[in-house]
Amino acid sequence: MTTEPPKLDQIMITGLLRGARNAYGAAIRKALGEAGCDDVPASGIFVIGAIARNNAPLGEIIKGLGTSKQAVGQLIDTLVLRGYVAREMDPEDRRRLVLTLTERGKAAAVATAAVVGRIEAEVTAQLGAEYVSHTRETLAAIMQTGFAMAAVEPGAAPASETAVPRFKNRRLDAAVFETCALADAKFCDVNLADAAFENVNLKGAKFHNVNLSGVTITNAKIEGLKIFGYDIPALIKAERARG
């Protein structure tokens, strides 16, 4: 007996968004590997792309990632060490850092832009430009509505790097927490099913009565992580074992 796959209108938009994001990610990772850039860190390609497109300053990158200055600083450090980004003081303003791409960074940017362009061109050929335009409008409306409901500015960084994030009575299923600081964060009565934590600091975080089924955690700091009312998934145990 075979089970028919769910129809598109039966799948939550959040699931489709995550699937599309993963599809882009897989294609980009393959292209980066073929270009000899397989060690670009999580979210690193966003930084590389922002610099390639418009020489985005550090402040704009922090806002775009929606995370703390400290977390972005660590990401930039990694990109510099791996030879993708050069960092220098602005000769006209010593308080300002100027970020530029190295030859390796430019190669990563070209590889990423090429594969993203091919995906969008093929989708447009399959569905037509009108469908793609409607999709862009729909995604823009989702972002505007979601940020309005959360009462935050699009791409806003945390109000304070020392503020303790708190999540209570919320649905965050299939959410993606990437390159952000969640140290000592408190999650209470939250649905995190199928959520992903990538390159995050979860030291001392507390989860109380939280649905963690299907959660994935990669490259995360989890020392002192406490979970109440839920068995710690094997994936977290494995992550802790790896240190």
BAMI-717347 format. One record per residue (C-alpha): residue number from 0; residue in three letters; chain; x negated, y negated, z. Coordinates in pm, 1 decimal, always signed. Each point is the difference from the previous one (the first is absolute). Example, Ala and Ser with C-alpha at 12.3 -4.5 7.8 and 13.67 -1.06 7.14 Angstrom:
<pts>
PT     n   res   chain         c1         c2         c3
PT     0   ALA       A    -1230.0     +450.0     +780.0
PT     1   SER       A     -137.0     -344.0      -66.0
</pts>
This chain:
<pts>
PT     n   res   chain         c1         c2         c3
PT     0   MET       A       +0.0       +0.0       +0.0
PT     1   THR       A     -146.8     -332.8     -106.0
PT     2   THR       A      +72.9     -336.9     +153.7
PT     3   GLU       A      +65.4     -287.4     -234.8
PT     4   PRO       A     -219.1     -305.0      +59.3
PT     5   PRO       A     +181.6     -300.8     +148.2
PT     6   LYS       A     +136.2     -259.7     -237.6
PT     7   LEU       A     -165.8     -338.2       -5.3
PT     8   ASP       A     +296.3     -169.5     +166.4
PT     9   GLN       A      -33.6     +248.5     +289.4
PT    10   ILE       A     -361.1      -96.1      +74.5
PT    11   MET       A      -64.2     -295.2     +230.7
PT    12   ILE       A     -174.5     -290.4     -168.6
PT    13   THR       A     -272.8      +18.2     +265.5
PT    14   GLY       A      -78.7     +354.7     -114.4
PT    15   LEU       A      -20.2     -106.0     -363.4
PT    16   LEU       A     -222.8     -293.8      +91.9
PT    17   ARG       A     -235.4     +224.0     +189.7
PT    18   GLY       A       -4.4     +251.9     -283.8
PT    19   ALA       A      -76.5     -272.7     -253.7
PT    20   ARG       A     -272.7     -138.3     +223.0
PT    21   ASN       A     -154.6     +344.5      +36.1
PT    22   ALA       A      +16.8      +51.2     -376.7
PT    23   TYR       A     -181.3     -328.7      -61.9
PT    24   GLY       A     -250.3      +91.6     +270.2
PT    25   ALA       A      -73.1     +342.0     -150.4
PT    26   ALA       A      -53.8     -145.8     -347.6
PT    27   ILE       A     -219.7     -280.0     +136.0
PT    28   ARG       A     -208.5     +241.8     +206.7
PT    29   LYS       A      -57.7     +218.7     -305.0
PT    30   ALA       A     -103.9     -301.2     -208.2
PT    31   LEU       A     -232.6     -123.6     +274.0
PT    32   GLY       A     -158.9     +342.0      +27.1
PT    33   GLU       A      -63.1       +9.8     -373.3
PT    34   ALA       A     -159.1     -344.6      +26.2
PT    35   GLY       A     -232.4     +115.2     +280.9
PT    36   CYS       A     +189.6     -200.1     +261.5
PT    37   ASP       A     +160.8     +276.8     +202.8
PT    38   ASP       A     -106.7     -148.4     +335.5
PT    39   VAL       A     +221.1     -310.9      -14.2
PT    40   PRO       A     +165.0       -9.2     +347.1
PT    41   ALA       A     +373.7      -12.0      +61.2
PT    42   SER       A     +134.8     -344.4      -96.9
PT    43   GLY       A     -340.8      -83.3     -144.5
PT    44   ILE       A     +137.3       -7.7     -351.7
PT    45   PHE       A     +244.7     -274.3     +107.2
PT    46   VAL       A     -294.8     -215.1     +107.5
PT    47   ILE       A     -193.8      +77.8     -317.7
PT    48   GLY       A     +303.3      -80.7     -215.3
PT    49   ALA       A      +71.0     -325.8     +182.7
PT    50   ILE       A     -356.2     -118.2      -52.3
PT    51   ALA       A       +0.0     +112.2     -364.3
PT    52   ARG       A     +327.4     -177.0      -83.7
PT    53   ASN       A      -51.0     -339.3     +158.2
PT    54   ASN       A     -304.8       +2.9     +229.9
PT    55   ALA       A     +239.0      +18.6     +294.1
PT    56   PRO       A     -146.6     -146.6     +320.7
PT    57   LEU       A      -16.4     +205.3     +319.3
PT    58   GLY       A     +306.4     -171.7     +150.1
PT    59   GLU       A     +214.0      +92.8     -300.2
PT    60   ILE       A     -119.2     +360.9      +16.9
PT    61   ILE       A      +89.1      +20.6     +369.9
PT    62   LYS       A     +349.1     -131.5      -73.6
PT    63   GLY       A      +45.2     +236.3     -291.3
PT    64   LEU       A      -93.4     +305.2     +206.1
PT    65   GLY       A     +221.7     -113.1     +286.3
PT    66   THR       A     -248.9     +105.4     +264.3
PT    67   SER       A     -242.2     -159.2     +242.8
PT    68   LYS       A     -313.6     -194.0      -83.4
PT    69   GLN       A     -203.2     +258.9     +190.7
PT    70   ALA       A     +137.6     +293.8     -200.6
PT    71   VAL       A      -61.3     -178.2     -331.7
PT    72   GLY       A     -348.8      -92.1     +115.6
PT    73   GLN       A      -76.8     +367.0      +59.8
PT    74   LEU       A     +135.1      +85.3     -344.6
PT    75   ILE       A     -218.3     -269.0     -161.7
PT    76   ASP       A     -301.1     +132.9     +192.6
PT    77   THR       A      +59.2     +345.0     -151.5
PT    78   LEU       A      +35.6     -141.0     -351.2
PT    79   VAL       A     -324.6     -193.0      +40.6
PT    80   LEU       A     -187.0     +304.0     +134.7
PT    81   ARG       A     +125.1     +216.5     -287.4
PT    82   GLY       A     -107.0     -252.7     -260.7
PT    83   TYR       A     +335.9     -130.7     -125.8
PT    84   VAL       A       +6.7     -350.9     +146.2
PT    85   ALA       A     -261.6     -267.8      +66.9
PT    86   ARG       A      +59.1     -240.2     +287.9
PT    87   GLU       A     -169.2     -337.9      +32.5
PT    88   MET       A      +49.4     -325.9     +185.5
PT    89   ASP       A     +160.1     -280.3     -199.1
PT    90   PRO       A     -284.0     -253.5      -53.4
PT    91   GLU       A     +253.3     -283.7      +29.7
PT    92   ASP       A     +168.5     +135.8     +313.1
PT    93   ARG       A     -209.9     +224.2     +224.7
PT    94   ARG       A     +313.7     +111.3     +187.0
PT    95   ARG       A     +139.9     +161.9     -314.5
PT    96   LEU       A      -98.3     +334.3     -151.8
PT    97   VAL       A       -5.7      +48.0     -376.1
PT    98   LEU       A      +78.0     +349.0     -127.3
PT    99   THR       A     -110.9     +113.8     -346.0
PT   100   LEU       A       -0.7     +333.4     -177.8
PT   101   THR       A     -319.9     +185.4      -71.8
PT   102   GLU       A      -39.3     +190.2     -326.8
PT   103   ARG       A     +135.6     +306.2     +179.2
PT   104   GLY       A     +294.8     -201.2     +127.9
PT   105   LYS       A      +73.0     -125.4     -350.7
PT   106   ALA       A       -6.3     +358.2     -130.0
PT   107   ALA       A     +253.6     +103.0     +266.7
PT   108   ALA       A     +223.6     -295.2      -88.8
PT   109   VAL       A      -11.5      +80.3     -372.4
PT   110   ALA       A      +76.9     +369.4      +59.1
PT   111   THR       A     +294.8      -83.3     +225.3
PT   112   ALA       A     +147.4     -263.8     -230.8
PT   113   ALA       A      -26.7     +236.3     -296.0
PT   114   VAL       A     +185.2     +291.0     +162.6
PT   115   VAL       A     +269.5     -224.8     +149.1
PT   116   GLY       A      +48.3     -159.9     -339.8
PT   117   ARG       A      +35.7     +342.4     -164.6
PT   118   ILE       A     +259.6     +113.1     +255.5
PT   119   GLU       A     +210.8     -313.6      -45.6
PT   120   ALA       A      -31.6      +16.4     -378.9
PT   121   GLU       A     +116.2     +362.9       -6.4
PT   122   VAL       A     +290.6      -68.9     +235.1
PT   123   THR       A     +103.5     -297.1     -213.1
PT   124   ALA       A      -16.7     +219.6     -312.1
PT   125   GLN       A     +216.6     +265.5     +166.4
PT   126   LEU       A     +265.9     -225.6     +153.9
PT   127   GLY       A      -23.7     -330.2     -183.1
PT   128   ALA       A     -108.8     -345.9     +111.6
PT   129   GLU       A     +346.3      -86.2     +136.3
PT   130   TYR       A       -4.2     +289.1     +247.9
PT   131   VAL       A     -348.8      -94.8     +118.3
PT   132   SER       A     +108.3     -361.9      +42.7
PT   133   HIS       A     +299.1     +110.7     +209.2
PT   134   THR       A     -230.6     +212.7     +213.0
PT   135   ARG       A     -222.9     -298.0      +72.3
PT   136   GLU       A     +303.7     -206.4      +99.2
PT   137   THR       A     +128.0     +280.1     +224.8
PT   138   LEU       A     -333.7      +41.7     +176.4
PT   139   ALA       A      -29.9     -375.7      +49.5
PT   140   ALA       A     +350.2       -5.7     +153.4
PT   141   ILE       A      -89.2     +288.3     +233.4
PT   142   MET       A     -311.1     -183.1     +119.5
PT   143   GLN       A     +186.9     -323.4      +57.2
PT   144   THR       A     +283.2     +174.4     +184.3
PT   145   GLY       A     -228.0     +217.3     +213.7
PT   146   PHE       A     -225.6     -285.7     +104.9
PT   147   ALA       A     +303.4     -216.2      +74.7
PT   148   MET       A     +147.4     +271.5     +223.5
PT   149   ALA       A     -335.0      +39.8     +175.9
PT   150   ALA       A      -24.6     -379.6      +36.4
PT   151   VAL       A     -356.8      -11.8     -132.5
PT   152   GLU       A     -165.3     -162.3     -296.8
PT   153   PRO       A      -93.3     +227.7     -293.8
PT   154   GLY       A     -353.9     +122.0      +54.5
PT   155   ALA       A      -20.8     -168.9     +338.8
PT   156   ALA       A     -283.6     +108.1     +224.7
PT   157   PRO       A      +60.5      +63.8     +369.1
PT   158   ALA       A      +58.9     -316.8     +199.1
PT   159   SER       A     -289.5      +93.6     +224.6
PT   160   GLU       A     -274.8     +255.3      -35.2
PT   161   THR       A      +48.7      +81.7     +367.8
PT   162   ALA       A     +379.4      +32.7      -17.3
PT   163   VAL       A     +131.4     +349.0      +78.2
PT   164   PRO       A     +230.4     +122.9     -280.3
PT   165   ARG       A     +335.5     +129.6     +126.7
PT   166   PHE       A     +253.2     +202.9     -197.6
PT   167   LYS       A     +333.5      +90.1     +160.6
PT   168   ASN       A     +324.4     +147.0     -136.3
PT   169   ARG       A     -118.1      -18.5     -360.2
PT   170   ARG       A       -6.8     +217.0     -309.8
PT   171   LEU       A     -348.1      +15.0     -144.9
PT   172   ASP       A      +33.2     +327.9     -188.2
PT   173   ALA       A     -244.2      +25.2     -290.9
PT   174   ALA       A     -168.9     -322.0     +114.5
PT   175   VAL       A     -369.6      -42.2      -80.0
PT   176   PHE       A     -231.0     -153.2     +260.6
PT   177   GLU       A     -330.2      -66.5     -175.0
PT   178   THR       A     -316.5     -176.7     +118.2
PT   179   CYS       A     +161.7     -160.1     +301.4
PT   180   ALA       A      -53.0      -21.8     +376.1
PT   181   LEU       A     +260.5     +178.9     +211.5
PT   182   ALA       A     -208.0      +38.2     +316.4
PT   183   ASP       A     +226.4      +27.7     +306.7
PT   184   ALA       A     +306.6      -25.6     -227.5
PT   185   LYS       A     +327.6     +123.2     +146.2
PT   186   PHE       A     +251.0     +199.8     -206.0
PT   187   CYS       A     +329.8      +74.9     +178.3
PT   188   ASP       A     +306.6     +171.7     -152.3
PT   189   VAL       A     -146.4      -33.8     -349.3
PT   190   ASN       A      +41.4     +222.0     -306.5
PT   191   LEU       A     -342.7      +46.4     -157.9
PT   192   ALA       A      +81.7     +308.4     -207.8
PT   193   ASP       A     -237.3      +35.3     -296.6
PT   194   ALA       A     -184.7     -319.1      +93.7
PT   195   ALA       A     -370.6      -32.6      -78.3
PT   196   PHE       A     -274.2     -151.3     +214.9
PT   197   GLU       A     -314.9      -67.3     -203.4
PT   198   ASN       A     -315.2     -164.8     +132.2
PT   199   VAL       A     +173.8     -135.8     +309.8
PT   200   ASN       A      -96.0      -53.9     +362.7
PT   201   LEU       A     +244.5     +192.6     +222.9
PT   202   LYS       A     -213.4       -3.6     +314.1
PT   203   GLY       A     +221.9       -0.6     +308.5
PT   204   ALA       A     +322.6       -9.9     -205.4
PT   205   LYS       A     +309.6     +145.1     +166.0
PT   206   PHE       A     +280.4     +187.7     -178.6
PT   207   HIS       A     +316.8      +61.6     +204.2
PT   208   ASN       A     +291.7     +192.4     -148.8
PT   209   VAL       A     -131.0      -39.4     -354.1
PT   210   ASN       A      +68.3     +221.3     -302.5
PT   211   LEU       A     -345.3      +88.9     -134.4
PT   212   SER       A      +98.1     +281.6     -233.4
PT   213   GLY       A     -198.9       -9.2     -322.7
PT   214   VAL       A     -230.1     -276.1     +124.4
PT   215   THR       A     -352.0      -10.7     -144.5
PT   216   ILE       A     -295.5     -164.5     +171.0
PT   217   THR       A     -329.3      -48.8     -182.8
PT   218   ASN       A     -316.1     -181.5     +103.2
PT   219   ALA       A     +161.2     -130.2     +319.3
PT   220   LYS       A     -129.0      -75.7     +348.5
PT   221   ILE       A     +226.3     +188.8     +242.6
PT   222   GLU       A     -191.4       +4.3     +328.7
PT   223   GLY       A     +247.6      -34.5     +285.9
PT   224   LEU       A     +302.7      +45.0     -227.8
PT   225   LYS       A     +298.4     +111.0     +208.7
PT   226   ILE       A     +313.9     +165.8     -132.3
PT   227   PHE       A     +302.9      +62.8     +222.0
PT   228   GLY       A     +303.5     +208.9      -86.7
PT   229   TYR       A     -163.8     +158.1     -305.0
PT   230   ASP       A     -257.3     +271.7      -57.3
PT   231   ILE       A     -321.7     -139.5     -143.5
PT   232   PRO       A      -12.3     +118.7     -362.3
PT   233   ALA       A     -285.7     +221.6     -110.3
PT   234   LEU       A     -120.6     -273.3     -231.9
PT   235   ILE       A      -63.6     -231.7     +295.9
PT   236   LYS       A     -178.5     +278.1     +188.3
PT   237   ALA       A     -219.0      +59.2     -303.7
PT   238   GLU       A      -73.9     -369.8      -31.9
PT   239   ARG       A      -96.5      -17.7     +365.9
PT   240   ALA       A     -223.6     +306.7      -37.9
PT   241   ARG       A     -182.9     -168.4     -285.5
PT   242   GLY       A      -56.0     -299.9     +226.3
</pts>
